[in-house]
Amino acid sequence: MVEVFSGRTLLNKDGVVVDPEEALRNKVVGLYFSAGWCPPCRDFTPILCDFYTDLVVENDPPAQFEIVFISSDKSIEDMIEYYQDMHGDWLALPWHDQYKHDLRKKYNITAVPRLVIVKENGEVITDKGRKQIRDKGLPCFRNWLEVAEIFQNFRA
């Protein structure tokens, strides 16, 4: 992901600029294409929050996993409201960054919500992250790790 977001900035939930090279190094990354106006997004986001909390916040050591929210909201105000009210403590591409259009094209995003799981270099592990989380829960992360070839002590 360092390569995918090279020269870009990401924001954390507090609005603080985060260096993608540092934040995404050696991690499996979920690119979460979503929008607050989208009912299926609003349905899945709490499930993704629980998944992320179990893996990263409550796991010791934290799993090598990060999410980057790429908004399809109609305004920056809509994005901020949705991000603050419903999202976990993960990262976001700034709303005004037009790079979101390049990412949609690169990962063939035609509708939201979509969770694309990628390796650090941006190579797709699966474009069915949402379905896998719904169907398998936490164990799908171990499969992603194996594909990404990131080894660590992980308890699911």
Disulfide bonds with the S-S distance in Angstrom:
none
